[in-house]
Protein backbone atom coordinates (compact mmCIF):
# COMPACT_ATOMS: atom_id res chain seq x y z
CA UNK A 1 0.00 0.00 0.00
CA UNK A 2 2.82 2.43 0.84
CA UNK A 3 4.44 1.86 -2.59
CA UNK A 4 1.18 2.57 -4.38
CA UNK A 5 0.62 5.77 -2.40
CA UNK A 6 4.18 6.93 -3.02
CA UNK A 7 3.78 6.50 -6.78
CA UNK A 8 0.72 8.78 -6.76
CA UNK A 9 2.73 11.45 -4.95
CA UNK A 10 5.63 11.46 -7.43
CA UNK A 11 6.32 14.87 -8.92
CA UNK A 12 6.21 15.44 -12.64
CA UNK A 13 9.53 15.42 -14.44
CA UNK A 14 10.85 18.86 -15.50
CA UNK A 15 10.07 18.36 -19.19
CA UNK A 16 6.42 17.45 -18.58
CA UNK A 17 6.03 20.19 -15.97
CA UNK A 18 7.37 22.75 -18.44
CA UNK A 19 4.85 21.70 -21.09
CA UNK A 20 1.94 21.85 -18.65
CA UNK A 21 3.08 25.30 -17.47
CA UNK A 22 3.30 26.45 -21.10
CA UNK A 23 -0.21 25.16 -21.78
CA UNK A 24 -1.70 27.03 -18.84
CA UNK A 25 0.43 30.06 -19.68
CA UNK A 26 -1.50 30.31 -22.93
CA UNK A 27 -4.54 31.14 -20.81
CA UNK A 28 -2.70 33.89 -18.92
CA UNK A 29 -3.31 36.53 -21.59
CA UNK A 30 -6.83 37.97 -21.91
CA UNK A 31 -6.49 38.53 -25.66
CA UNK A 32 -5.57 34.88 -26.24
CA UNK A 33 -8.45 33.77 -24.02
CA UNK A 34 -10.86 35.92 -26.04
CA UNK A 35 -9.49 34.49 -29.31
CA UNK A 36 -9.92 30.96 -27.93
CA UNK A 37 -13.48 31.82 -26.87
CA UNK A 38 -14.31 32.62 -30.51
CA UNK A 39 -12.51 29.58 -31.94
CA UNK A 40 -14.44 27.27 -29.62
CA UNK A 41 -17.44 27.74 -31.91
CA UNK A 42 -15.50 26.81 -35.06
CA UNK A 43 -12.71 27.88 -37.36
CA UNK A 44 -12.21 31.53 -38.25
CA UNK A 45 -9.79 33.60 -40.26
CA UNK A 46 -7.66 36.41 -38.82
CA UNK A 47 -9.98 39.16 -40.06
CA UNK A 48 -13.06 37.66 -38.42
CA UNK A 49 -11.16 37.03 -35.18
CA UNK A 50 -9.80 40.59 -35.15
CA UNK A 51 -13.26 42.02 -35.60
CA UNK A 52 -14.79 39.74 -32.96
CA UNK A 53 -12.24 40.56 -30.25
CA UNK A 54 -11.58 44.18 -31.20
CA UNK A 55 -7.87 43.84 -31.95
CA UNK A 56 -5.83 44.59 -35.04
CA UNK A 57 -5.21 41.77 -37.48
CA UNK A 58 -1.51 42.11 -36.70
CA UNK A 59 -2.11 41.59 -32.97
CA UNK A 60 -4.38 38.60 -33.62
CA UNK A 61 -1.79 37.08 -35.97
CA UNK A 62 0.84 37.49 -33.25
CA UNK A 63 -1.33 35.65 -30.70
CA UNK A 64 -2.23 32.94 -33.21
CA UNK A 65 1.43 32.37 -33.99
CA UNK A 66 2.09 31.77 -30.28
CA UNK A 67 -0.94 29.46 -29.98
CA UNK A 68 0.17 27.55 -33.08
CA UNK A 69 3.70 27.13 -31.71
CA UNK A 70 2.17 25.65 -28.55
CA UNK A 71 0.09 23.36 -30.80
CA UNK A 72 -3.16 24.69 -29.34
CA UNK A 73 -4.59 25.81 -32.68
CA UNK A 74 -4.25 24.45 -36.20
CA UNK A 75 -4.12 26.43 -39.42
CA UNK A 76 -5.78 25.48 -42.70
CA UNK A 77 -5.08 27.45 -45.86
CA UNK A 78 -7.86 28.06 -48.37
CA UNK A 79 -6.59 30.18 -51.24
CA UNK A 80 -5.24 33.41 -49.77
CA UNK A 81 -7.02 32.93 -46.46
CA UNK A 82 -5.84 30.96 -43.46
CA UNK A 83 -8.44 29.53 -41.14
CA UNK A 84 -7.64 28.64 -37.55
CA UNK A 85 -9.30 26.02 -35.40
CA UNK A 86 -8.92 24.99 -31.79
CA UNK A 87 -7.52 21.63 -30.74
CA UNK A 88 -10.32 19.54 -29.22
CA UNK A 89 -8.42 18.92 -25.97
CA UNK A 90 -7.81 22.64 -25.56
CA UNK A 91 -11.49 23.33 -26.22
CA UNK A 92 -12.45 20.91 -23.45
CA UNK A 93 -9.92 22.43 -21.06
CA UNK A 94 -11.21 25.92 -21.88
CA UNK A 95 -14.83 24.86 -21.30
CA UNK A 96 -13.92 23.33 -17.92
CA UNK A 97 -12.09 26.49 -16.91
CA UNK A 98 -14.97 28.67 -18.02
CA UNK A 99 -17.48 26.50 -16.12
CA UNK A 100 -15.29 26.76 -13.02
CA UNK A 101 -15.12 30.57 -13.25
CA UNK A 102 -18.85 30.90 -13.88
CA UNK A 103 -19.66 28.59 -10.97
CA UNK A 104 -17.44 30.64 -8.62
CA UNK A 105 -19.18 33.87 -9.70
CA UNK A 106 -22.69 32.65 -8.89
BELTA-V37083 format. One record per helix or strand. SS is the DSSP state (alpha for helix, beta for strand). FROM is the first residue (numbers start at 0). TO is the last residue. If there is no record, write none. Layout:
# BELTA-V37083
ss={SS;SS}
from={FROM;FROM}
to={TO;TO}
This chain:
# BELTA-V37083
ss={alpha;alpha;alpha;beta;alpha;alpha;beta;beta;alpha}
from={1;13;29;43;45;56;72;80;87}
to={7;27;38;44;52;68;77;85;103}
